[in-house]
Amino acid sequence: MSLRSDAPVEQVMRSPPLTALFSDTVSTVVDRMLTYDIGAVVVESGGQPVGIITERDILQRIVKAGRDPARTLAKDVMTSPITSIEVTKNVKDALKLMREKNVRRLGVTKAGRLIGIVTERRLLDALVL
């Protein structure tokens, strides 16, 4: 599925994004990540996205910090706010934004509502493969 850099991110995003609750434990979040074989989970509160937890967040804020994932809540380790891009923007725009913000994942929005996630790897794979 080789795409051009002007293809919309909608063609590459994962939708819907996998979510966890603000009050879930990090252990619960890790279980979901392993079950679905993904590297990030969107954290919601009141049905709205409020942050994102990535593998790196878990390594830095749980493992390295020596915290107990069964006693630490998602809200305490998430990155907030989620850096996002509008669904109509293209692959090149997404890669540029990732570089500017130093992130490897973007929320994908449509009319201000989060509808998906796009990763640097998915973008690059779509361009190369």
Backbone as a chain_set.jsonl record, in Angstrom:
{"seq": "MSLRSDAPVEQVMRSPPLTALFSDTVSTVVDRMLTYDIGAVVVESGGQPVGIITERDILQRIVKAGRDPARTLAKDVMTSPITSIEVTKNVKDALKLMREKNVRRLGVTKAGRLIGIVTERRLLDALVL", "coords": {"N": [[0.845, -1.18, 0.0], [1.531, 1.518, -1.053], [1.72, 4.956, -0.652], [1.329, 8.377, -1.692], [3.012, 11.331, -0.518], [1.15, 13.304, -0.281], [-1.21, 12.112, 0.324], [-4.196, 11.746, 2.271], [-4.143, 11.632, 5.899], [-6.112, 10.065, 6.879], [-6.178, 7.724, 5.412], [-4.251, 6.174, 6.561], [-4.506, 6.076, 9.282], [-5.319, 4.513, 12.469], [-8.426, 3.438, 13.393], [-11.357, 2.966, 15.296], [-9.578, 4.788, 17.913], [-7.827, 2.957, 20.46], [-8.94, 2.972, 23.772], [-8.679, 3.985, 27.246], [-9.772, 4.366, 30.626], [-9.57, 7.352, 32.598], [-9.327, 6.724, 35.271], [-8.376, 4.127, 35.281], [-5.992, 1.589, 36.199], [-2.441, 1.565, 35.583], [-1.57, -0.999, 35.093], [-3.876, -2.173, 33.992], [-4.055, -0.675, 31.645], [-1.67, -1.468, 30.371], [-2.254, -4.188, 29.976], [-4.308, -3.951, 28.05], [-2.866, -2.782, 25.952], [-1.097, -4.853, 25.333], [-2.892, -6.921, 24.661], [-4.07, -5.904, 22.318], [-1.869, -5.413, 20.817], [-0.558, -2.864, 20.534], [1.065, 0.364, 20.796], [0.184, 2.578, 22.201], [-2.382, 4.211, 24.107], [-5.379, 5.991, 24.207], [-6.453, 8.163, 26.709], [-9.447, 8.611, 28.441], [-11.882, 10.781, 29.928], [-15.016, 11.21, 31.208], [-15.99, 10.497, 28.709], [-14.505, 11.961, 26.946], [-11.42, 12.566, 25.204], [-8.488, 12.966, 27.079], [-5.816, 12.613, 27.313], [-2.819, 10.706, 26.499], [-1.283, 7.541, 26.717], [1.806, 6.168, 26.252], [4.154, 3.568, 25.292], [6.665, 4.537, 25.981], [6.011, 6.451, 27.956], [5.232, 4.719, 30.01], [7.616, 3.326, 30.501], [9.317, 5.461, 31.346], [7.843, 6.781, 33.434], [6.866, 4.831, 35.111], [8.382, 2.281, 35.202], [11.186, 3.162, 35.28], [10.919, 5.036, 37.329], [10.254, 3.419, 39.415], [7.643, 2.866, 40.249], [4.549, 1.314, 41.224], [2.674, -0.374, 38.925], [0.152, -1.446, 39.339], [-0.946, 0.133, 41.228], [-0.906, 2.676, 40.358], [-2.511, 5.282, 38.661], [-3.916, 5.841, 35.381], [-4.24, 8.567, 34.8], [-2.115, 9.681, 36.127], [0.165, 9.185, 34.693], [-0.176, 9.786, 32.054], [0.345, 11.608, 28.972], [-0.495, 14.868, 28.324], [-1.853, 17.703, 26.688], [-3.213, 15.695, 23.952], [-1.38, 15.666, 21.027], [-2.634, 16.633, 17.957], [-3.996, 16.15, 14.607], [-5.878, 17.305, 11.84], [-8.17, 15.274, 10.036], [-8.208, 15.628, 7.259], [-5.712, 16.549, 6.582], [-2.466, 15.889, 5.125], [-0.098, 13.119, 4.693], [2.534, 14.103, 4.627], [2.195, 16.538, 6.037], [1.559, 15.482, 8.539], [3.923, 14.093, 9.265], [5.67, 16.265, 9.382], [4.54, 17.765, 11.504], [4.893, 15.927, 13.587], [7.676, 15.917, 13.772], [8.136, 18.627, 14.494], [6.845, 18.758, 17.001], [8.088, 16.762, 18.342], [7.054, 14.114, 18.665], [5.744, 10.757, 18.28], [3.29, 9.873, 17.676], [0.051, 10.847, 16.628], [-3.104, 12.219, 17.422], [-5.996, 11.879, 15.44], [-8.29, 14.07, 14.172], [-11.703, 14.96, 13.471], [-13.625, 17.562, 12.67], [-13.018, 18.541, 15.212], [-13.345, 16.328, 16.853], [-11.907, 13.409, 18.214], [-10.98, 10.801, 16.156], [-9.225, 8.857, 15.443], [-5.868, 7.406, 15.454], [-2.604, 8.085, 14.378], [0.528, 6.775, 13.603], [4.061, 7.386, 13.515], [5.472, 5.273, 12.401], [3.467, 3.903, 10.901], [2.913, 5.871, 9.008], [5.395, 6.13, 7.671], [5.736, 3.486, 6.769], [3.569, 3.346, 4.981], [4.418, 5.081, 3.015], [6.683, 3.836, 2.014], [6.288, 1.053, 1.658]], "CA": [[0.0, 0.0, 0.0], [2.389, 2.685, -1.148], [0.964, 6.195, -0.806], [2.093, 9.597, -1.924], [3.075, 12.152, 0.696], [-0.01, 14.187, -0.207], [-2.393, 11.318, 0.672], [-4.719, 12.145, 3.588], [-3.802, 10.745, 7.015], [-7.25, 9.162, 7.067], [-5.876, 6.452, 4.762], [-3.22, 5.467, 7.315], [-4.809, 6.067, 10.721], [-6.034, 3.4, 13.112], [-9.678, 4.005, 13.878], [-11.256, 3.99, 16.338], [-8.421, 4.591, 18.782], [-8.028, 2.174, 21.673], [-9.049, 3.903, 24.892], [-8.701, 3.548, 28.641], [-10.361, 5.392, 31.488], [-8.744, 8.214, 33.434], [-9.168, 6.076, 36.569], [-7.81, 2.785, 35.147], [-4.6, 1.45, 36.638], [-1.476, 1.374, 34.503], [-1.601, -2.437, 34.786], [-5.005, -2.377, 33.084], [-3.664, -0.068, 30.371], [-0.66, -2.351, 29.767], [-2.974, -5.378, 29.509], [-4.995, -3.586, 26.798], [-1.846, -2.583, 24.926], [-0.597, -6.176, 24.956], [-3.986, -7.645, 24.013], [-4.306, -5.369, 20.976], [-0.563, -5.255, 20.173], [-0.365, -1.466, 20.162], [2.018, 1.071, 21.637], [-0.382, 3.757, 22.856], [-3.801, 4.178, 24.433], [-5.961, 7.295, 24.508], [-7.097, 8.187, 28.027], [-10.686, 9.384, 28.413], [-12.599, 11.136, 31.146], [-16.328, 11.693, 30.797], [-16.175, 10.234, 27.292], [-13.665, 12.867, 26.151], [-9.985, 12.287, 25.304], [-7.772, 13.93, 27.918], [-4.383, 12.342, 27.268], [-2.377, 9.492, 25.822], [-0.214, 6.806, 27.39], [2.622, 5.427, 25.298], [5.138, 2.662, 25.891], [7.716, 5.384, 26.565], [5.479, 6.993, 29.216], [5.276, 3.645, 31.005], [9.026, 3.096, 30.854], [9.861, 6.594, 32.105], [7.078, 7.206, 34.615], [6.558, 3.687, 35.974], [9.527, 1.384, 35.378], [12.366, 3.892, 35.749], [10.585, 5.704, 38.586], [10.027, 2.406, 40.451], [6.261, 2.922, 40.721], [3.755, 0.096, 41.087], [1.648, -0.161, 37.906], [-1.154, -1.865, 39.839], [-1.437, 1.153, 42.166], [-0.767, 3.987, 39.72], [-3.621, 5.515, 37.735], [-3.608, 6.347, 34.039], [-4.159, 10.03, 34.845], [-0.843, 10.083, 36.724], [1.301, 8.939, 33.791], [-0.503, 10.155, 30.676], [0.805, 12.861, 28.394], [-1.667, 15.672, 28.004], [-2.906, 17.203, 25.817], [-2.82, 14.886, 22.806], [-1.079, 16.424, 19.813], [-3.522, 16.064, 16.945], [-4.019, 16.676, 13.253], [-7.185, 17.143, 11.205], [-8.254, 14.102, 9.17], [-7.983, 16.0, 5.857], [-4.29, 16.863, 6.357], [-1.802, 14.788, 4.44], [0.991, 12.376, 5.33], [3.662, 15.028, 4.781], [1.841, 17.439, 7.138], [1.629, 14.709, 9.786], [5.338, 13.87, 9.589], [6.233, 17.573, 9.753], [4.04, 18.082, 12.843], [5.571, 15.022, 14.517], [9.045, 16.421, 13.942], [8.063, 19.892, 15.231], [6.396, 18.518, 18.381], [8.901, 15.667, 18.88], [6.17, 13.016, 19.049], [5.673, 9.689, 17.286], [1.879, 9.542, 17.474], [-0.863, 11.988, 16.583], [-4.529, 11.975, 17.354], [-6.585, 12.36, 14.19], [-9.58, 14.656, 14.512], [-12.639, 15.382, 12.427], [-14.489, 18.586, 13.28], [-12.68, 18.672, 16.622], [-13.577, 15.075, 17.581], [-10.877, 12.403, 17.979], [-11.534, 9.634, 15.453], [-8.197, 7.867, 15.169], [-4.469, 7.647, 15.828], [-1.651, 7.757, 13.328], [1.882, 6.672, 14.147], [5.163, 7.652, 12.598], [5.77, 4.028, 11.691], [2.428, 3.663, 9.885], [3.11, 6.856, 7.935], [6.576, 5.764, 6.895], [5.442, 2.229, 6.07], [2.658, 3.642, 3.873], [5.175, 5.735, 1.962], [7.755, 2.985, 1.515], [5.845, -0.303, 1.286]], "C": [[0.888, 1.24, 0.0], [1.539, 3.919, -1.45], [1.902, 7.331, -1.186], [2.05, 10.431, -0.651], [1.903, 13.115, 0.805], [-1.316, 13.42, 0.052], [-2.888, 11.734, 2.057], [-4.37, 11.127, 4.677], [-4.922, 9.747, 7.3], [-6.977, 7.775, 6.476], [-4.898, 5.593, 5.563], [-3.588, 5.276, 8.782], [-5.449, 4.765, 11.163], [-7.284, 4.006, 13.736], [-10.643, 2.863, 14.208], [-10.022, 3.75, 17.205], [-8.782, 3.736, 19.994], [-8.005, 3.139, 22.856], [-8.979, 3.192, 26.239], [-9.329, 4.683, 29.442], [-9.29, 6.109, 32.303], [-8.38, 7.516, 34.748], [-8.648, 4.644, 36.492], [-6.399, 2.749, 35.709], [-3.707, 1.273, 35.414], [-1.409, -0.103, 34.135], [-2.714, -2.764, 33.8], [-4.672, -1.836, 31.692], [-2.663, -0.966, 29.646], [-1.322, -3.616, 29.232], [-3.672, -5.102, 28.175], [-3.993, -3.423, 25.662], [-1.319, -3.925, 24.424], [-1.658, -6.977, 24.2], [-4.155, -7.208, 22.558], [-3.011, -5.095, 20.203], [-0.355, -3.845, 19.636], [0.527, -0.771, 21.185], [1.48, 2.295, 22.343], [-1.883, 3.59, 23.043], [-4.252, 5.599, 24.746], [-6.689, 7.192, 25.839], [-8.302, 9.122, 27.957], [-11.203, 9.656, 29.815], [-13.924, 11.741, 30.697], [-16.58, 11.527, 29.312], [-15.342, 11.114, 26.371], [-12.201, 12.493, 26.293], [-9.277, 13.381, 26.094], [-6.262, 13.716, 27.905], [-4.098, 11.063, 26.516], [-1.28, 8.856, 26.666], [0.495, 5.983, 26.334], [3.546, 4.472, 26.049], [6.224, 3.463, 26.605], [7.264, 6.0, 27.889], [5.58, 5.956, 30.33], [6.706, 3.369, 31.448], [9.572, 4.213, 31.738], [9.168, 6.817, 33.439], [6.685, 6.078, 35.556], [7.823, 2.877, 36.24], [10.726, 2.125, 35.963], [12.133, 4.555, 37.109], [10.316, 4.719, 39.727], [8.624, 2.422, 41.022], [5.55, 1.591, 40.449], [2.637, 0.324, 40.066], [0.244, -0.567, 38.357], [-1.767, -0.822, 40.773], [-1.342, 2.563, 41.598], [-1.857, 4.135, 38.67], [-3.14, 6.098, 36.405], [-3.413, 7.861, 34.061], [-2.814, 10.526, 35.366], [0.363, 9.874, 35.811], [1.039, 9.382, 32.358], [0.182, 11.456, 30.272], [-0.436, 13.614, 27.954], [-1.231, 17.085, 27.664], [-2.337, 16.332, 24.702], [-2.521, 15.832, 21.641], [-1.897, 15.798, 18.695], [-3.433, 16.806, 15.62], [-5.396, 16.4, 12.667], [-7.123, 16.041, 10.147], [-7.937, 14.417, 7.702], [-6.536, 16.38, 5.558], [-3.601, 15.65, 5.761], [-0.639, 14.191, 5.23], [2.193, 13.288, 5.592], [3.421, 16.001, 5.936], [1.997, 16.735, 8.488], [3.084, 14.486, 10.201], [6.018, 15.168, 10.025], [5.813, 17.958, 11.182], [4.712, 17.204, 13.897], [6.991, 15.507, 14.798], [9.044, 17.698, 14.789], [7.755, 19.678, 16.71], [7.188, 17.417, 19.085], [8.03, 14.555, 19.472], [6.16, 11.977, 17.933], [4.25, 9.228, 17.01], [1.066, 10.824, 17.478], [-2.292, 11.485, 16.682], [-5.021, 12.525, 16.031], [-7.999, 12.822, 14.523], [-10.404, 14.97, 13.27], [-13.631, 16.309, 13.106], [-14.271, 18.66, 14.791], [-12.86, 17.413, 17.455], [-12.5, 14.058, 17.218], [-11.493, 11.166, 17.345], [-10.495, 8.553, 15.191], [-6.84, 8.286, 15.692], [-3.625, 7.285, 14.614], [-0.258, 7.769, 13.954], [2.91, 6.975, 13.064], [5.459, 6.406, 11.764], [4.753, 3.733, 10.592], [2.58, 4.623, 8.712], [4.277, 6.469, 7.048], [6.367, 4.459, 6.125], [4.55, 2.471, 4.847], [3.397, 4.297, 2.713], [6.152, 4.786, 1.276], [7.255, 1.654, 0.98], [4.798, -0.293, 0.183]], "O": [[0.961, 1.936, 1.013], [0.741, 3.921, -2.387], [3.118, 7.238, -1.016], [1.164, 10.261, 0.187], [1.677, 13.689, 1.871], [-2.399, 14.003, 0.005], [-2.077, 12.045, 2.929], [-4.307, 9.924, 4.422], [-4.685, 8.699, 7.901], [-7.485, 6.772, 6.978], [-4.735, 4.408, 5.27], [-3.036, 4.403, 9.451], [-6.03, 4.023, 10.371], [-7.209, 4.962, 14.508], [-10.724, 1.892, 13.457], [-9.482, 2.644, 17.231], [-9.908, 3.789, 20.488], [-7.147, 4.019, 22.929], [-9.189, 1.984, 26.349], [-9.402, 5.82, 28.977], [-8.254, 5.54, 32.646], [-7.279, 7.688, 35.271], [-8.489, 3.998, 37.528], [-5.693, 3.758, 35.699], [-4.171, 0.879, 34.344], [-1.209, -0.429, 32.965], [-2.513, -3.548, 32.873], [-4.977, -2.472, 30.684], [-2.792, -1.197, 28.444], [-0.983, -4.071, 28.14], [-3.628, -5.936, 27.27], [-4.238, -3.872, 24.542], [-1.118, -4.107, 23.223], [-1.348, -7.635, 23.207], [-4.36, -8.04, 21.673], [-3.048, -4.605, 19.074], [-0.027, -3.645, 18.467], [0.716, -1.261, 22.299], [2.234, 2.992, 23.021], [-2.56, 2.927, 22.257], [-3.574, 6.324, 25.474], [-7.448, 6.251, 26.072], [-8.207, 10.256, 27.486], [-10.993, 8.88, 30.748], [-13.946, 12.677, 29.898], [-17.302, 12.323, 28.711], [-15.46, 11.021, 25.149], [-11.767, 12.135, 27.388], [-9.443, 14.568, 25.817], [-5.512, 14.541, 28.427], [-4.996, 10.423, 25.97], [-0.453, 9.552, 27.255], [-0.126, 5.201, 25.614], [3.7, 4.554, 27.268], [6.647, 3.106, 27.704], [8.043, 6.065, 28.839], [5.965, 6.275, 31.455], [6.972, 3.2, 32.638], [10.213, 3.95, 32.756], [9.827, 7.019, 34.459], [6.224, 6.328, 36.67], [8.283, 2.799, 37.379], [11.226, 1.756, 37.025], [13.041, 4.624, 37.936], [10.167, 5.131, 40.877], [8.426, 2.029, 42.172], [5.927, 0.847, 39.543], [1.741, 1.133, 40.311], [-0.745, -0.079, 37.811], [-2.958, -0.878, 41.076], [-1.663, 3.534, 42.283], [-2.097, 3.22, 37.882], [-2.1, 6.753, 36.328], [-2.509, 8.376, 33.404], [-2.415, 11.656, 35.084], [1.461, 10.336, 36.12], [1.95, 9.355, 31.53], [0.545, 12.282, 31.109], [-1.316, 13.061, 27.293], [-0.317, 17.612, 28.298], [-1.12, 16.246, 24.533], [-3.332, 16.699, 21.318], [-1.866, 14.583, 18.501], [-2.888, 17.905, 15.519], [-6.009, 15.375, 12.966], [-6.12, 15.905, 9.446], [-7.446, 13.549, 6.981], [-6.17, 16.518, 4.391], [-4.087, 14.525, 5.876], [-0.255, 14.693, 6.287], [2.793, 13.238, 6.666], [4.329, 16.265, 6.725], [2.501, 17.314, 9.45], [3.432, 14.672, 11.367], [6.848, 15.163, 10.934], [6.637, 18.421, 11.97], [5.061, 17.683, 14.976], [7.44, 15.502, 15.944], [9.86, 17.835, 15.7], [8.334, 20.339, 17.571], [6.99, 17.164, 20.274], [8.231, 14.117, 20.604], [6.518, 12.269, 16.792], [4.024, 8.314, 16.217], [1.35, 11.76, 18.225], [-2.646, 10.459, 16.102], [-4.511, 13.538, 15.552], [-8.8, 12.071, 15.08], [-9.875, 15.208, 12.184], [-14.378, 15.902, 13.996], [-15.222, 18.822, 15.555], [-12.559, 17.421, 18.648], [-12.21, 13.863, 16.038], [-12.404, 10.554, 17.904], [-10.841, 7.451, 14.763], [-6.674, 9.353, 16.283], [-3.897, 6.308, 13.917], [0.083, 8.66, 14.732], [2.65, 6.836, 11.869], [5.671, 6.496, 10.554], [5.128, 3.359, 9.481], [2.397, 4.235, 7.558], [4.167, 6.478, 5.822], [6.772, 4.343, 4.968], [4.759, 1.864, 3.797], [3.04, 4.09, 1.553], [6.417, 4.925, 0.082], [7.745, 1.174, -0.042], [4.331, -1.353, -0.234]]}, "num_chains": 1, "name": "protein.A"}
